[in-house]
Amino acid sequence: MLRHEFQPGRLVAGLFMGLAGFVYAGDAGGLWDTPWFAIIPIVVGGLCLAGATATVAGIRKGPAGRGDSRRQWTLTGHITTGGAPGAAGTAQTGDTDEAGRG
């Protein structure tokens, strides 16, 4: 049984931060000479790739895998909780009555 949810974006970010540490450790140990600006593309590229990975993973999960299934986002960005969509107190954007009023 998993103790926590797998987050591939954090894995990618951690790998790139580890790579940055490895590059500087090699420089500090005298194995090679690393210019000071070499870390920038490693960190920025790793963070961008981690963000893209997290976005793709979030899209693949869909709304069912993102926590409490009772919480729903409306089109205006508001969170509603509770019963079925359109139930009392949970009106969502786009819901209309029989006369077409929202």
N, C-alpha and C positions, 0 to 999 in steps of 0.2 A: 504494500500500500504506500502510495506517495505521501510524503509529509507536506509537500507544497506543490503548487501548480508549476509546471515546466514553463519557463519564459525564455524562448530562444533569443530574443533581443538582448537580454542581459547576458546570455552566454556569449554572444558575438562581441558585445562591448567588453566583457571581461577578458576575452581572448586578445583583443587588440590592446587593451591596457597592459596585459601581461607581456605582449610583444614589445610595447614601448619600454617597459621595465627591463626586459631582456636586452634590448638595444643599448640602453644606458648602462646596464651592468657590464656588458661586454666592453663598453668604452671605459668605464671606471676600472675594470680589471686589466686594461692594457691589451686586450685581444684585437681591437680595431679602434679607429678614430672616427667618432660620430660627430658631425657638425651640429651645432646647437639647434638649428632649424629643422633637422630631420624628423623630430618628434611630431611636428605640426601635421604633416600629411597622414602620419600613422594614426594619431588621435582623432583628427577630424574625419578622416575616411572611415575609421572604425565606428565612430558615433553615427555617421550617416548610414552606414551599412546596418548597424544595430537598429536604428530607427525604421529603416525599410523592412528589416526582418520582423520587428515587432508589429508593424502595420500589416504586413502580409499574414502573420500568424493570427492577429486579431480579426482580420477579414475572414480567414478560413474557419475560425471557430464559430462565427456567426453570433447572433444575440443569445442563443441558448447557453453558450459557454462563457459568458461574461458576468457571471455572478447570479444575483437574485433574479429569478425569472419574472417576479411580480413587478419589478421596476421596469418602466418603459419610457423611452425618450419620445417626446412628441416632435413634430417637425419644427416647432419654434424653439426647441432646445430645453423645454421644461421636463422634469422628471415627474412621472405619476406613479403612485403605488396603489396596490389594492387589487380589486377584482378585474373582471374582463374589460377589454377596451370599450369605451363608451358607457360604462356603468356610471352610476351617480358619483360625482366627484373626480372622475377620471376622463373627462371629455378630452378628446384629442383633436388636433387640427385636421380638418378634412371631414369630420363627422357632421352630417346634416340631418335635419329632421325631415318629415314627409313633405313639407312645403319647400324644402331646399334651403332653409335657413341654417346657418352654422352656429 
